[in-house]
Amino acid sequence: MLFVYTGTKEGVPTHDEICVTPRTKLIEGVQITVVHHLSFAGSSLDLVEDTEDWFAQDVFGNVWYFGENTIELPSRSTEGSWQAGVNDADAGFIMLADPHVGDRYYQEFARNVAEDQAKVLSLDESVTVQGTTYDHVLLTRETSRLDPGVVEHKYYARGVGFVLGVTVKGGDERTELLSLGTCGE
């Protein structure tokens, strides 16, 4: 499955392509799915980040995030890369199977590298992106101790996943689902 997103960050156009690959990897004894994420930015939409994210779903339906291997371009920096089980890093929830308003959880925890947290704000939002309206949408508030001044709201539609992200404090960023398709990998 391929998820394509469009948006802006501080007035600069962005484009993201996220491919759920058939590849797997073993982390902490758990077979995870490799998700390939390409981020583009600028007026010519240059490739700025190439990332492999690692996810797994447990028997209860919770989706876990086991880390990422990220390369920022053109610097080739791998800052932000982490893996559960390495340097005391822990997997986090990326999506709860049965979320409730008020639930709080770490999405990732690698001390001083990746410490994103989410709080469920609503289970019944409606959002329209690219002409498609989604109802009964999950809304989360996402923050990080590493970027304390930034707050992002993310909207997740049942059966689709992430459809909209808006920075509501500490920046000017909006990302929305453009299309779904098939990966070229």
Secondary structure, 3 states (H helix, E strand, C coil): CEEEEEEEECCEEEEEEEEEEEEEEEECCEEEEEEEEEEEECCCCEEEEEEEEEEEECCCCCEEEEEEEEEECCCCECCCCEECCCCCCEEEEEECCCCCCCCEEECEEECCCECEEEEEEEEEEEEEECCEEEEEEEEEEEEECCCCCCEEEEEEECCCEEEEEEEEECCCEEEEEEEEECCCC
